[in-house]
Amino acid sequence: MNVPTIPTRLRWDGKTTFIRHSGVEVVLPFRPPIFGKEVAEIDYAPTMGAMQIRESADRWRDMTAAENSLAHAWLSLLSQDVLGAANRLVEA
């Protein structure tokens, strides 16, 4: 997946989740577990003005304020967890 350098990014393309937030970059082979419904695609890059979601056979739409908040909170928690794990490995 080719993703330009954007400070905060969540991109689910139906196969892979790409995450970049707070200096952490992660690629996951599954859909982000942040929405209570099946999501076909997500493009969340708030600094670029992209905060969109596509559910199953629907068209792209702007995320609701609640979806935007969920995405940001999940990115923050995930990046903190990854940094914490990395720090524990370095200290071991």
N, C-alpha and C positions, 0 to 999 in steps of 0.2 A: 504494500500500500504506500503510495507516494503522498506524503502529507507535508505541506510547507511549514516552515518554522513560525509557529504562532504560539504565544506564551501559554494560553489555556485552550485545550482542544479535546473534544470527545467525538470520535467518529466511529460509528458502527455501520458497516457496509453490508451486513447480512451474513458475514463470515468471520470477520475479525473486528475487535474493538481496539482502537488506537487512543491512547490517553497521554496528554501532556499537561502538567500542572505543577507549579511551584518547583520547577527544576527536575521533576520526575517525568520519565517517559516510559510507558509500559504498553505492550501489545498483548492482548488476551484473545484466546480462540473461542470466545463465547460472547453472547449478548450481555450488555451491562444490566445487572439485576436491580435497576432503579425505578422502573415503571411497572405498574401492576398489570400490564397488558402486553401482548405480543407487538413488538416494534420491528418493522422491516429495516428501517435505517434511521440514524441519528447524525446530525451535523451540528455540533455545538462549539462555536468559536466566538464568544461574546465580543472580543476586541475587534473582530472582523464584521460584526453585525449578523453573524449566522447563528441562529438558535432555532433550528428546524427539526421536525420529526416526521417520519412517514410510517403510518400504521398499515400493516398487511397490504391490501390492494389499493389503498387510498393514495391520494396525491400528497406531496410535501405540504406541510403547514407550519406556521410559527408555533413554537412551544408556548404553552400557557405560562403564567407567572409561577405557578406551582411546579410545573415540570422544569422550568429554568432553575428554580431554587433547589429542587431535588438533584439535578445534574451537577450544579456547583457544589452542593454539600457532599455528594458522593465523591467527586473529584478531590475535594479537600481531604476527606477522610482517607481515601485510598492513597493519596500522595504522602500523607502523614504516616500511614502504616508502612509504606515502602521505605521511607526515609528512616523510620524507627528500626525496621528490620536490618537495613544496611548498616546503621550505626552499631547495632548489637553484634553484627558479624565482624565489624572492624575492631570492636572492643574485646572480642573473644580471643 
